[in-house]
Amino acid sequence: MRGIITRLLRALARLRLVIVPRKPSWLNLQGLLPLLAVLPVAFYAYATMLVVTAKSDLHQRETATQSLRTLALRLDKVQKIQAATCRDYAYWDDTYEQVVLKDKQWIKENLDGGIALTFGFDFAILQNASGEVIWQSGMDAQMLSDLHQYEILKQCLKRISPSGFLMLADRIYSCSAAPVLRAGGRGTPRGMLLVGTLADSDFLVDLSPGVGHSIALCRTDGLIDAVSGDYSPSRRTWSLDELSKNAVSSIDSTIKISNDRMTSFGILPVCDMAGKRIGTLVDVTSRASLMNNLRAMRRMSFFLMLLCAVIGIVGTSYLKNRALALRANRDELTGLYNHDYLQERLRDLVNIAARYNRPLSILMVDIDHFKFINDIHGHTTGDKVLKALATTMVEVFRATDVIARYGGEEFVVILPETGIDEALVVAERLRQTVQNMTVKTRGTEKCSNTAICIALTVSAGVASLPEDADSATELLMAADAALAEAKRTRNCVFAYKQILVNQKTDSKQLVAMDSFFRDSSIAAIRPLVKAIDMRKPGSAHHSEKTAEYAVAIGRELGLSTSDLALLCKAALLHDIGEIGISDQVLNKIGRLSEMEFEVVKRHCEMGAQILSQSPNLAAAADIVLYHHERYDGRGYPNGLVGEQIPILSRIIGVADSLDAMTSPRPYQETRTIEQAMAELKANAGKQFDPRVVEAAEKAIVYLLDHPEEGKAAA
C-alpha cells in the first residue's frame, strides 16, 4: 500500500497543471490536485453506499408491502373457506327442519359430531328466527351476551351471510354466519348458523406470507393476543412494546420500520362485523441480514473514503511543500522567476555556453509608459498589467527559456541555444503580440467605474554571447544598454550591436524630439501637427481647423485666456496619438473591422502618454485623452458621462466632428456647414454637450462673418 501511495504522489507531481506557481494556498488548483484526483473515487464510494442503501431499503419495503398483501389474501381465503363450510350446513334441508323439530339425536350426530368436531371450530351456535338457541358448542354466557350486541341474527333473516371478526368474552374470533335455508338457498330463513375460530397462534400460522415471518394480533388497547412462531427474547430482534406501539398508532395499512432498523412491521387493521376496529394484524419481518450487509458495505465505503482523504491530504501537503520550495525562486506578483534566481541561473548558463561554445542570448523587456498607467489608472491596474504581460511571455517563449522579473516593469528572458538573429525574431514576435493585446479593467473613481481596455506596448533590448559580452554581468549590461536605446522611440526591438551603427542618426532625431518637449509654444508645435495631418488624405489642415473652431467656441463660453491657450494646444495635438497607428489602418477607405477600430481607439491614450512626458504639455494630456468621450457615456476610452468629461475635451469633440464633416474624406460625403450644424444639434445631449453645441452655432456665425479673426485667434 505504501508503494502504491508513493507512486500515485509522484504521478500527481508530474501531472501538475500550473506551470507558474502562485502563492501557496489550500484553494489553488495545484494544492488541491491530489484531493481532486481522489475525489471521484471517494464520491463514487459514497454515492454507491447511498444508492445501495436506498435501493435495498426500497426493495425491502416493496417486499414487505407484497407480504402484507399476501397476508390480507390469506386471511380472506381462510374466512371464505370458513364461510363456505358454514353455508353448507346452513343450506341443508335437515338443518332447516331441525330448527323447528329440535331432534336431540340428530343434533348430536350431525352438529356435535359433525361441524363442531370435524372442522375444528372453537365455537358454533344454531338459533331459530326468534333468537332461541337450538344448539351451541364452546360458548359460555359471556360469549352469548357479547354475541347479542352484534345483531347478526337480524342480518341472516335478511338473507345476508356476514363474515369477519368478533370480540367475544374479551377474545377475538374469526367468524362466519349464514341464514338457515333449504338446499340451494331456497325458502324463508328460519334462523342462523354461526361458527368461529379463535385467533390464536395456530390461526395466525395459516396466515403467514412465508418463511421468516411472524404474525401478531394486537388489540386496540395495545395488548397482544397472539403471535405465531418463536418470539422469545433470545430469538427476536424486536420488542413487544415496540410492536404494540406501531400497531396502535397506525390507522391504515402501512409498513413501519423499527428504531434500530432491524425489523419491519406490516400493519393490517382488523375490524369486527359492526365495522368497529378491534385490533391489528402485524406481519413482523427481520431485517437483520440486510442491515448486516449494509453495515459491512458502509464500513468498506468509509474505509475507502478515509484512504482517499489520507492520500489527498498527504499529496496536498507534499505539493504545498514543493510549491514553497519553488516559491523562494519566484516573484510574488507575476509568478515568474525573481531577480536572485535570474542572476544565479544566468551565470550557470553563461558558463555552459562558454565551455561548449554554444550561442546564448538574453532579452530585456520594459513596458512603455508604465508610470502613466499607474498614475492614471492606479497601482492595482498596474499590477494587473504586469500579470497580463507575464502570462503573455509564458505563452510566447519556449519552456526551456528562463523568464524572470528583473525589477519594476522590466523583465529578462534567457534564451539558451539562440543566436542574435533568432533572438531578434523572438523579441519582435513578443512586441507584436503585446501590441495586439489589451488589458481589461475597471476605471478609477476619476474615470467612473466603467470597464476600460488598456493598450500596451513594450520595448526590448537584445544582447548575445559571445558577440556582445564575455560574462553574465556584461551580458546584462549590454541588454540594458540596448533597451535604453529602444526606450528612446518605444514600441521597438533594439540589438546591442546596432547602438554604434545608429548612434549618429538617432542623435539628430532625439535632439529634435527633445526640442519639441522643451518648447511648448505654438510655433514649435505646428511642424509636428502638420506632419500628423499629412498622413491622412483630406486632412492637411484638420488640426488647425479644429483648433480654430475650438478657440471660437471657448470664447463664446467665456473661457479665460490661459484656458483658451491650453485649449488651442490640446486641439492642435489631439491626434498626436495617431503616430502609433499604421497607414494601412489610418487611411482605410472601407469600414474598419472590430479589431482595427480597437487599434484606432488607442490613439487617445497614446497621445496622452506622449504629452505627459513634457512638463510644459502635461496639462493637455487629460484633454486629449477624453476628447472622444460622448455626453451619454458611450464614448471611449473610459465611457465618461456628462460633466465627468473635462469641458475642454467636450469643446474639442464638437470642433473635431465639425471639421471632419465639412472636410473631404474618402469614406464619407462632404457636408455643408449648415448640414454639419444640423447634425450637431441632432446629437446634442447624446454625443455632444448641448451647451457646447449652442456655443458652436454662435461661433460659426461669427467666424463666417470674421474669418481672418478666427485664424488669428488659433
Beta strands, then each sheet from edge to edge (+ up, - down):
strand 1: 123-128
strand 2: 133-137
strand 3: 163-168
strand 4: 171-179
strand 5: 191-198
strand 6: 213-219
strand 7: 224-227
strand 8: 254-257
strand 9: 263-271
strand 10: 277-286
strand 11: 360-367
strand 12: 402-407
strand 13: 410-416
strand 14: 438-442
strand 15: 451-455
strand 16: 458-465
strand 17: 493-495
sheet 1: 2+ 1- 5+ 4- 3+
sheet 2: 7+ 6- 10+ 9- 8+
sheet 3: 12+ 13- 11+ 16- 17-
sheet 4: 14+ 15-
end
